[in-house]
Amino acid sequence: MTPDPDTLLPRLEREVRALLQTLPQCHGWDHTRRVRALARRLSDEERADRTVVECAALLHDIGRASEFESKGGNCHAEVGAAMAARLLTELGVDDEDFVAHVTACVRSHRYRRKNELVPSTLEARVVYDADKLDSSGAIGIGRAFHFAGRVGARVHNNAAEALSAGEYSLEDTAYREYLVKLRNLHDAMLTDAGRRLAVSRHAFMEAFFARLDAEVEGRDSQPSRL
């Protein structure tokens, strides 16, 4: 039987908040709360199954602690999908198809690289886009600097330094995150609603990092005289 969202979602939210307490805030509860809000919006616009989407949005990052502890060695999406299945079962969800649908959304939400799992359902695409939108725009820039500071990276570097650097290194800056991932997100959206939101967020990031480059190199223009 499909679970009652009014009963399941508050309980699931409490469990997830407890699991995310120890995470850095770039991937903590605030991030999950924003992704859930975006997922609701996209779900309504795309006419997806709202309960599946909300559950998956809440659960999508619960495997992050494992990935952080392994410095990227463990895939948080794979770990999180297994954790999500156990948690839903513990909360009394006995609809195997529902559990499988939610966990598939969690497993496939990660930013796609070669050979990574592609979201195969509308609900998975909605969760994927909601997560990527929170990595874009002003909030995406803020999260990128937060993560870079946490791993001890520089405030800024040039493109050559950034692109030749590895993860969790001194050169793993917010600019590296932009060059490697964030600037490509608007082209990676999987829903029409996600693509519409991604346009302005992409333009903001593009302008911000162009301005940052100019300031660091002393090329920013003088303010005009009144």
DRENSE-503212 format. One line per 5 residues: for each residue x, y, z of N, C-alpha, C. Coordinates in steps of 0.001 Angstrom, whole numbers. Layout:
REM residues N
X/Y/Z/X/Y/Z/X/Y/Z  ...
//
This chain:
REM residues 226
845/-1199/0/0/0/0/878/1246/0  542/2205/-872/1291/3453/-919/1132/4191/406  2233/4652/1008/2138/5280/2327/1402/6612/2290  798/6964/3418/118/8242/3564/1177/9318/3795  1302/10306/2899/2357/11318/3057/2219/12147/4319
982/12393/4761/779/13193/5971/1321/12487/7218  1384/11163/7167/1935/10389/8274/3431/10165/8099  3838/9800/6881/5225/9420/6633/6183/10610/6630  5838/11681/5946/6805/12758/5726/7292/13430/7013  6418/13739/7977/6947/14330/9226/7905/13408/9966
7606/12122/9976/8485/11159/10640/9816/11033/9894  9739/10998/8573/10944/10889/7761/11809/12143/7934  11175/13298/7972/11909/14541/8166/12692/14519/9478  12083/14064/10558/12778/13999/11845/13993/13076/11775  13827/11935/11138/14932/10985/11024/16080/11557/10201
15742/12200/9084/16772/12751/8203/17511/13896/8885  16783/14771/9559/17437/15881/10261/18452/15355/11268  18111/14291/11965/19036/13707/12935/20278/13139/12238  20092/12503/11090/21216/11924/10352/22148/12987/9786  21608/14155/9460/22400/15202/8813/23041/16176/9799
22814/15992/11083/23307/16937/12086/24816/17123/12053  25551/16069/11760/27018/16139/11826/27652/16553/10500  26856/16744/9461/27414/17088/8154/27777/18557/8079  28819/18917/7299/29070/20327/6994/27831/20929/6332  27587/22206/6596/26315/22778/6178/26154/22948/4666
27229/22801/3899/27045/22839/2442/26239/21635/1967  26199/20571/2788/25389/19392/2466/24512/18975/3642  24268/19869/4557/23493/19537/5737/22000/19729/5549  21294/19909/6676/19847/19997/6629/19353/21181/5806  20033/22324/5882/19588/23490/5114/19553/23179/3619
20589/22486/3147/20625/22097/1726/19450/21173/1398  19238/20167/2229/18135/19232/1986/16791/19952/2005  16632/20896/2918/15375/21661/2995/15147/22460/1710  16217/23070/1187/16072/23821/-66/15755/22896/-1238  16436/21748/-1303/16180/20791/-2380/14742/20300/-2310
14248/20047/-1121/12861/19604/-970/11896/20661/-1503  12141/21927/-1169/11269/23002/-1647/11304/23116/-3167  12502/23033/-3740/12614/23067/-5199/11956/21848/-5829  12122/20694/-5207/11535/19466/-5742/10014/19534/-5739  9450/20106/-4695/7997/20300/-4665/7560/21167/-5841
8275/22262/-6052/7919/23180/-7140/8000/22493/-8499  9129/21816/-8743/9296/21133/-10025/8290/20002/-10184  8020/19305/-9087/7064/18198/-9129/5686/18681/-9562  5254/19792/-9011/3947/20334/-9371/3917/20770/-10832  4995/21405/-11291/5036/21874/-12677/5122/20717/-13665
5831/19657/-13273/6027/18515/-14166/4971/17423/-13966  4116/17585/-12940/3066/16611/-12615/3645/15247/-12268  4652/15276/-11413/5278/14048/-10932/4570/13580/-9660  4922/12393/-9195/4372/11847/-7957/5015/12596/-6791  4236/13440/-6147/4761/14344/-5119/5330/13584/-3918
4694/12489/-3517/5160/11758/-2338/6517/11105/-2598  6662/10469/-3745/7945/9872/-4109/9023/10951/-4158  8711/12073/-4791/9674/13164/-4947/10099/13713/-3590  9141/13972/-2714/9486/14535/-1406/10313/13571/-574  9950/12310/-573/10731/11329/176/12160/11262/-358
12309/11194/-1661/13646/11104/-2259/14452/12374/-2008  13796/13531/-2084/14496/14791/-1816/15001/14830/-378  14189/14382/559/14609/14340/1950/15791/13387/2149  15788/12270/1446/16773/11211/1665/18028/11328/800  18052/12237/-160/19065/12155/-1213/20505/12267/-711
20745/12951/408/22130/13146/860/22469/12421/2160  21675/11452/2564/21957/10825/3860/23213/9956/3834  23750/9687/2659/25005/8937/2561/26239/9818/2505  26076/11127/2673/27192/12057/2530/28310/11822/3546  27960/11481/4774/28992/11299/5792/30015/10249/5347
29530/9181/4740/30422/8127/4255/31356/8651/3169  30822/9471/2272/31652/10022/1193/32687/10987/1740  32292/11841/2694/33240/12779/3295/34363/12042/4032  33977/11054/4814/34970/10310/5597/35972/9592/4697  35522/9159/3528/36400/8457/2589/37070/9401/1603
36835/10721/1768/37366/11752/856/37025/11421/-598  35771/11068/-801/35284/10820/-2146/35379/9382/-2599  35942/8517/-1759/36097/7115/-2160/34777/6370/-2236  33851/6693/-1352/32524/6079/-1372/31539/7000/-2069  30655/6446/-2860/29635/7229/-3559/28452/7454/-2623
28176/8717/-2285/27098/8989/-1334/25739/8582/-1881  25584/8572/-3209/24301/8179/-3791/24047/6686/-3595  25060/5875/-3796/24917/4434/-3597/24700/4109/-2122  25524/4706/-1271/25377/4478/172/24012/4964/645  23621/6154/165/22353/6739/579/21151/5928/139
21212/5333/-1042/20096/4516/-1517/19873/3312/-609  20965/2660/-200/20847/1518/709/20308/1962/2072  20801/3085/2564/20315/3612/3839/18831/3993/3747  18434/4583/2614/17042/5007/2424/16094/3815/2463  16480/2728/1822/15631/1528/1821/15426/1008/3236
16504/966/4006/16392/491/5387/15517/1419/6221  15702/2729/6063/14964/3689/6872/13472/3650/6554  13122/3604/5288/11706/3534/4917/11053/2276/5479  11776/1174/5409/11244/-80/5957/11053/29/7467  12028/633/8150/11924/809/9603/10754/1704/9990
10390/2622/9097/9262/3522/9356/7924/2884/8975  7958/1632/8571/6732/895/8317/6238/924/6889  7033/1411/5956/6629/1409/4551/6806/3/4004  5689/-625/3621/5758/-2013/3161/5467/-2166/1670  5321/-1045/969/5106/-1079/-472/6479/-1156/-1146
6824/-2356/-1620/8158/-2568/-2192/8403/-1726/-3438  7371/-1523/-4243/7533/-708/-5445/7816/752/-5078  7129/1243/-4058/7355/2618/-3601/8785/2775/-3096  9228/1839/-2260/10586/1899/-1730/11604/1850/-2864  11385/970/-3828/12309/850/-4962/12346/2133/-5786
11187/2763/-5956/11110/4006/-6726/11886/5115/-6026  11669/5264/-4728/12366/6308/-3969/13871/6070/-3972  14281/4845/-3711/15717/4571/-3638/16390/4722/-4997  15670/4444/-6078/16227/4672/-7418/16470/6158/-7652  15575/6993/-7144/15760/8449/-7248/17012/8888/-6492
17203/8330/-5298/18377/8668/-4499/19647/8198/-5203  19619/6998/-5717/20800/6409/-6345/21234/7184/-7594  20292/7785/-8296/20627/8421/-9580/20656/9947/-9524  20650/10532/-8308/20579/12002/-8240/21929/12674/-8430  23010/11911/-8352/24345/12500/-8400/24620/13094/-9777
25426/14170/-9781/25793/14818/-11047/26390/13792/-11990  25870/13752/-13206/26231/12679/-14122/27607/12883/-14745  28433/11875/-14605/29682/11792/-15348/29625/10523/-16190  30646/10279/-16941/30661/9105/-17806/30411/7843/-16986  29527/7021/-17466/29175/5727/-16879/28350/5826/-15598
27951/7038/-15182/27110/7141/-13992/25648/6933/-14354  24889/6537/-13366/23488/6190/-13560/22666/7408/-13974  21871/7243/-15016/21009/8324/-15509/19623/8179/-14885  19047/9270/-14331/17693/9186/-13779/16702/8698/-14833  15963/7645/-14526/15133/6999/-15551/13647/7298/-15431
13210/7895/-14325/11790/8218/-14154/11620/9725/-14020  10400/10184/-14205/10124/11617/-14051/10480/12070/-12641  10144/11281/-11645/10433/11658/-10267/11939/11760/-10015  12700/10833/-10570/14155/10879/-10422/14730/12109/-11107  14174/12468/-12261/14644/13662/-12963/14321/14929/-12183
13173/14958/-11539/12796/16118/-10718/13767/16276/-9544  14055/15190/-8839/14972/15250/-7703/16366/15646/-8170  16801/15077/-9264/18104/15413/-9841/18189/16913/-10121  17188/17463/-10807/17213/18881/-11148/17153/19769/-9914  16344/19398/-8942/16245/20193/-7717/17592/20250/-7003
18277/19135/-6947/19589/19092/-6304/20598/19937/-7062  20575/19873/-8384/21528/20637/-9180/21239/22133/-9118  19979/22500/-9052/19641/23920/-8958/20167/24530/-7664  20243/23742/-6601/20789/24265/-5351/22311/24361/-5396  22925/23840/-6451/24362/24003/-6675/24635/25120/-7671
23603/25820/-8064/23716/26845/-9092/23300/28196/-8531  23606/29267/-9289/23198/30597/-8873/23940/31084/-7650  23345/32053/-6951/23984/32639/-5770/24208/31608/-4674  23217/30750/-4437/23378/29748/-3385/24447/28732/-3761  24562/28409/-5037/25606/27489/-5477/27000/28055/-5243
27167/29346/-5496/28453/29993/-5241/28767/29966/-3745  27765/30307/-2931/27977/30284/-1491/28388/28916/-998  27725/27889/-1480/28054/26519/-1071/29458/26130/-1529  29850/26571/-2728/31174/26235/-3244/32278/26845/-2383  32097/28092/-1956/33087/28719/-1073/33087/28070/304
31916/27689/784/31832/27011/2072/32632/25713/2038  32444/24925/992/33159/23651/871/34660/23886/731  35049/24865/-100/36472/25140/-307/37139/25554/1000  36456/26364/1793/37008/26759/3082/37144/25582/4022  36182/24678/3975/36218/23523/4873/37405/22616/4583
37791/22489/3301/38917/21613/2957/40239/22376/2925  40215/23677/3254/41451/24457/3329/41968/24948/1997  41096/25084/1013/41517/25558/-305/41702/27076/-311  42373/27568/-1322/42565/29002/-1501/41227/29688/-1786  41205/31007/-1593/40002/31768/-1920/39765/31768/-3417
40840/31934/-4204/40694/31962/-5662/42006/31559/-6305  41924/31024/-7508/43102/30697/-8303/42753/30905/-9765  43727/30727/-10646/43414/30902/-12067/42912/29579/-12657  42477/29652/-13897/41857/28479/-14513/42830/27316/-14650  44078/27623/-15016/45063/26551/-15182/45318/25834/-13859
45460/26613/-12778/45691/26021/-11462/44491/25195/-11014  43314/25731/-11264/42096/25051/-10832/41881/23740/-11583  42040/23786/-12894/41726/22616/-13709/42763/21504/-13601  43953/21843/-13120/44975/20801/-12958/44987/20230/-11546  44093/20713/-10686/44091/20316/-9282/43209/19109/-9036
43466/18441/-7928/42632/17332/-7502/41645/17762/-6447  40693/16891/-6142/39718/17180/-5102/40380/17215/-3733  39810/18015/-2827/40259/18132/-1447/41703/18633/-1350  42149/19429/-2321/43506/19958/-2339/43486/21468/-2103  44677/22073/-1994/44799/23516/-1811/44154/24275/-2965
44173/23695/-4149/43626/24358/-5337/42174/23963/-5625  41561/23215/-4718/40166/22804/-4905/39241/23952/-4478  39319/25028/-5226/38636/26277/-4891/37193/26283/-5379  36470/27322/-4989/35124/27513/-5527/35184/27686/-7039  36243/28333/-7522/36397/28535/-8963/36587/27196/-9666
37342/26279/-9054/37487/24948/-9646/36135/24262/-9741  35336/24370/-8680/34009/23757/-8696/33160/24345/-9823  33282/25647/-10021/32548/26294/-11116/33017/25774/-12472  34334/25724/-12682/34865/25316/-13981/34576/23842/-14285  34685/22996/-13267/34522/21553/-13468/33052/21153/-13522
32205/21817/-12714/30829/21347/-12578/29776/22430/-12771  29853/23506/-11993/28727/24435/-11909/28373/25098/-13240  29361/25426/-14050/29067/26104/-15315/28376/25191/-16331  28383/23886/-16048/27742/22931/-16961/26332/22525/-16532  25911/22978/-15353/24654/22484/-14810/23443/22871/-15639
23442/24085/-16211/22255/24513/-16964/22013/23631/-18185  23090/23041/-18710/22947/22127/-19852/22602/20705/-19416  22674/20448/-18112/22432/19093/-17607/21034/18898/-17051  20228/19961/-17034/18873/19830/-16502/18059/18830/-17316  17193/18092/-16641/16449/17016/-17276/14960/17295/-17424
14471/18375/-16822/13051/18734/-16939/12924/20128/-17524  11795/20408/-18142/11558/21743/-18691/11551/22797/-17590  10914/22478/-16463/10857/23423/-15352/12250/23697/-14802  13072/22670/-14707/14437/22845/-14239/15261/23695/-15175  15090/23480/-16473/15844/24267/-17451/15484/25742/-17366
14208/26036/-17144/13794/27443/-17054/14443/28135/-15857  14488/27458/-14722/15103/28053/-13539/16619/28163/-13677  17215/27246/-14397/18678/27207/-14493/19250/28364/-15301  18479/28939/-16205/19007/29976/-17095/19530/31176/-16317  18710/31747/-15448/19135/32943/-14724/20214/32615/-13690
20148/31438/-13094/21171/31055/-12121/22534/30923/-12802  22543/30360/-13994/23798/30244/-14748/24361/31619/-15087  23527/32526/-15539/23985/33866/-15908/24608/34582/-14707  24016/34402/-13532/24553/35039/-12327/25947/34506/-12003  26129/33179/-12067/27441/32595/-11771/28492/33063/-12766
28120/33096/-14024/29042/33519/-15067/29542/34933/-14802  28612/35838/-14476/28972/37224/-14196/29812/37334/-12928  29463/36558/-11909/30192/36624/-10640/31653/36220/-10812  31917/35085/-11451/33296/34628/-11560/34100/35479/-12541  33459/36076/-13525/34157/37033/-14394/34588/38245/-13578
33703/38725/-12705/34022/39861/-11848/35120/39484/-10847  35046/38293/-10287/36055/37850/-9329/37429/37786/-9984  37503/37234/-11167/38762/37202/-11909/39311/38612/-12112  38445/39521/-12512/38869/40895/-12778/39411/41561/-11515  38734/41376/-10389/39180/41994/-9142/40513/41414/-8676
40666/40097/-8749/41893/39459/-8308/43084/39927/-9134  42856/40172/-10417/43929/40600/-11317/44042/42120/-11422  43229/42840/-10653/43277/44308/-10682/42706/44920/-11943  41843/44194/-12618/41284/44708/-13871/39889/45297/-13695  39360/45314/-12465/38005/45835/-12286/38000/47330/-12557
36903/47800/-13130/36828/49183/-13577/36583/50137/-12409  37018/51370/-12569/36748/52409/-11589/35291/52814/-11685  34673/53182/-10555/33282/53653/-10628/33215/54977/-11385  32175/55141/-12150/32022/56381/-12921/31710/57546/-11987  32190/58740/-12345/31918/59936/-11565/30537/60462/-11852
29856/60936/-10825/28530/61508/-10998/28640/62928/-11528
//
